[in-house]
Amino acid sequence: MGFLNSLVYNVVFMAAATGWFVAQILKTIIYALINKTFDAERLVGSGGMPSSHSATVCALATAAGIQYGGGSFQFAVSAILAIIVMYDARGVRRETGIQAQVINEMISFFSNMGKPLSYEEKLKEFVGHTPLQVLAGALLGILIAVIYCFALG
């Protein structure tokens, strides 16, 4: 019980976890408003607005900076992690989503022509983020960490 108790009172961890949670809830609401349908996968899935990856790592880095200072090892590691995660979300994972969309369109096209395809399941297209989604997630994470550290922590 000591480990869980320590984790719950760890301001840096809780700010990051809250950043992820709030971003996932917002992502689900925004998706439902735009598409007029509820998709439960949005509650835990990647991709979409705002980036929960960005919100999580920016909340982590911000909380570490507030708790331990800008010159600390904790802030340095979390800030570098945040940069890598956001770069990857906007770059490699976004390209993967675009490629999945093209492949899904090709599968649909050939399936409609009566050509049997061995691949039966659509590829996930929501895997990466636009620069705006990454920025929104980053700002959300920073805001949550500041509120968590100064108001709740």
N, C-alpha and C positions, 0 to 999 in steps of 0.2 A: 504494500500500500504506500510505502514511502516514495517509490519511484513515480507512481501516478500523481501523488500529491505534489511532488517536486515539479513535475511536468505542468500541471495545472497552474502553478504559481510562477512558472518561468515566463516572464513578460515577453521575451524575444520569441519563444516558441508560440505562445498564444497569439501574439500579434500576427505572425506569419500564418497560423492556422485560421485565424479570423479573416485575414486578407483573402485566403483561398475560398473560404465559406461564403463570404459576402459576394465575391466575384462570381461564384457559381450560381448563387441565387439571382443576382442581377442578370447574368447571361441567360438564365432560363426565362426570366420575365421579359427581357428584350426580345428573345427569340419568339416567345408566345405572342407578344404584341405585333411583331412584324409579320409572322406567318399565320396568325389567327388559329394556332393549334398548340397544345401542350405536348412537349416531348420530354419525358422523364430522363432520357439519356443526357440531356443538356445539364442536368444537375451534377453529373460527374464527368461528362465528356470534355474533350479538349476542343479548341477552336471556338470562335465566336467572340462577341463583344460583352464585356471587356475580357482581356486575357487574364485568366486566373493564375497562370504561371507567372506572369509579370507582377500581378498583385501580391502573390505569395513571396517572391524573392525580394521585391522592393520593400514590403513590410518587414521582412527578415533583416535586410540590410539597414533600413532606417531605425528599427528598434535596437539593433546591435550598436549602431552609431550613437543613439541616444543613451543607451545603458553603459556602454564601455568607452565611448569617445571615438573620434575620427581616426586617431592614430593607433587604435587597438588591432590586435590580430583578428579578433572576432569580426570587426567591421570590414577589415581588408578581405578576409575570406568570403564573407557574405556579399560584399559589393562586387567582387570578381565573379562569383557565382551568378549574381543577378545579371551582369553584363552578358555572360555566356548564354544563360537561359533565354534572355530577351532577344539576343542575336539569332539564336537557333529557332525560336518561335516565329520570328519574322522572316527568316531566310529559308533554311532547309525544310522545316516542317510546313511552311506555306507552299513551297514548291511541290512537296509531296502531295499536298491536298489538291493542287492544280492538276498534277499528273493523274491522281485518282479520278478526278472529275472527267478528264479526257478519256481515260480507259473505260470508265463506266458508260460514257456516251458511245464509245466504240462497241462495247459489249451489247448495248441496247440496239444499236444500228444493225449489227450482224445477226442478233437474235431475231429481229423483226424481218430479216431476209430469209429466215428459215435455216440459217447455218447453225448447227449445234456447237455450243461452246462448253468447254469443260468447267469453266469458272462459274459457280452458281450464286455466289454472294457478292453484293456490291462492295466496292472498296470504300473506306471511310474518307469523306471529303473534308470534314471538319477536323483538321489536325494542326493547322498553322494559323497565323494571324497577320492582318494588315498592320502597317505601322501605326495607324490610329488606334486599333485594338490593343496593341502593345503599350502605347502611350497612356491610354485610358486605364489599363490595368496597373501600370506603374504609378500613376497619380493616385489611384484608388488605394494601392498598397501603402504608399507614403502617408496618405491621409489617415488610414486606419491605424498605422503604427504610431503616429503622433497622438491621435486620440487615445489609443490604448495605453501608451506610455505615460502621458500626462494626466489623463482623466481617470483611467482605471488602474494603472500600474503603480 
